[in-house]
Amino acid sequence: MTYQVDDGYDVVVVGGGAAGLSGALILARARRSVLVIDAGAPRNAPAEGVHGLLGREGTSPTELLERGRAEVRGYGGHVVTGEVESVTPGDDGFVVVSADGRPVRARRVLVATGLVDELPAVPGLRARWGRDVLHCPYCHGWEFRDRAVGVLASGPMSVHQALLFRQWSADVTYFSHTMPPPTDEQAEQLAARGISVVDGEVASLEVVDDRVAGLRLADGTVVDREVVAVAPRMVARAGFLAPLGLRPVEHPSGAGEHIPVDATGRTDVPGVWFAGNVTDLSAQVGAAAAAGAAAGGQINADLIAEETRQAVAAYRDPFSAESEARLSELVMGDRRHGV
């Protein structure tokens, strides 16, 4: 099905995952003209189901997004597949240019593009990502409870990750890999929880009958494991925002890069909001959706404040050119929404 894209919108949402679609839904229900541009490559696509999302527990990521798109469209929002090349300042807002070169005007922009997971360069790891190579016990721990878990050290949060997975399984092994060995305090914590530590670089993943069977060390030793947990370096997808001066910075946790925002999702660039993993690296689907909905409400309030200022100016001087322009804009907006 082909959807017509208008030349301009109240809000363009870049990214159509849980955060972007939730923001778009709030805005569409507020009778705002909304365009969602989504690349169609969700981070959680390899997962069998979404977990910890009340009322939708176990729903496949594909089904969840299909439902979300239908809901946004049901309120008049536009959702299209594509990638955004750039966002630049323009008259009355911004110009959003897609990879196909088409520009769209936007009074406000909500960015919900998520992040990219950068995994250690261990052969076999990427191919199993989201299946039996995992990162989040809250997302997958129940499904792999009581299994033999190997935690592959990759960053400053790896020891914490091993202690977390111990909640779901009593059989957890920590692989130092190329990271420094645990500190004395960390080693004591791991030992106290019955988590063994294996030193030495991991050379590859052992896979048998399409299942993880273990981790092979550089010296040829294979340590049997059924599940591998690894903390990826998480990097915000935000390169297209460089013209606005918005660039990812290192996250305080050391787990990757994000775009800092205030509590409402507002950035340092007036008119641009962020929601979801692009700013909150650890947000699960429910938290990302909530952040998107909150940002949608804030954007609508910001537009109302702007329109109220313009209306007051027109009320004070009904014969000004600005008043005539504003009246024309309001009339066109009402016609677009069928008022």
Salt bridges, closest charged atoms under 4 A:
ASP7 OD1 - ARG102 NH2 3.44
ASP10 OD1 - ARG107 NH1 3.13
GLU57 OE2 - HIS51 ND1 2.54
GLU63 OE2 - ARG67 NE 3.12
ASP117 OD2 - ARG43 NE 2.72
ASP132 OD1 - ARG128 NE 2.95
GLU143 OE2 - HIS51 NE2 3.60
ASP171 OD1 - ARG225 NH1 3.01
GLU206 OE2 - ARG216 NE 2.88
ASP210 OD1 - ARG128 NH1 2.61
ASP210 OD2 - ARG131 NH2 2.84
GLU226 OE2 - ARG147 NE 3.34
GLU250 OE1 - ARG233 NH2 3.03
GLU257 OE2 - ARG233 NH2 3.37
ASP302 OD2 - ARG108 NE 2.68
ASP302 OD1 - ARG266 NH1 3.95
GLU306 OE2 - ARG107 NH2 2.73
GLU306 OE1 - ARG108 NH2 3.03
GLU307 OE2 - ARG32 NH1 2.64
GLU307 OE2 - ARG107 NH1 3.01
GLU329 OE2 - ARG326 NH1 2.89
